[in-house]
């Protein structure tokens, strides 16, 4: 079996920072199922190429969103769309077209307003049992010299505090200096 975690194969910091190992632990049961994955913030496209390689079911679908799209070659399972994180109508339209999703990953601006807009708009398009992931949410906690990241810790705390109302079945929070991830699994109701 191939090892998709070879660091030199994909141009993404998710591997070097240990994010992919966390994804592997949480998402392993989905690897061979036909799933729909949305990643917000694709940068150079390395993680989109990773997901295309890692998800083994030929019927899986991957949607990558960003303000500027990378020029990468992908399989027919991948779609890339230009969208601003603050454009709730645009996000909703893409979710209606491509969703519902088994996995939604927010790895875009890491700023409060944009992250809140994405979560509030897209979380309803998450399938029961699916995961909504917010990466780098603790940047404002560890990088206090960057005020644009302030408020993210409080937002993740707000989601945890409202877990029952949001129908969250499970929560996994990782908070390390170079690796902060919040996994929110949607309940069945």
Buried (B, 14 or more C-beta within 10 A) or exposed (E): EEEBBEEEBBBBBBBEBBBBEBBEEBBEEBBEEBBBBBBBBBBBBBBBBBBBBBBBEEEBBBBBBBEEBBEBEBEEBBBBBEBBBBBBEBBBEBBEEBBBBBBBBBBBBBBBEBBBBBBEBBBEBBBEBBBBBBBBBBBBBBBEEEEBBBBBBEBBEEBBEEBEEBBBBEBBBBBEEEBBBBBBBBEEE
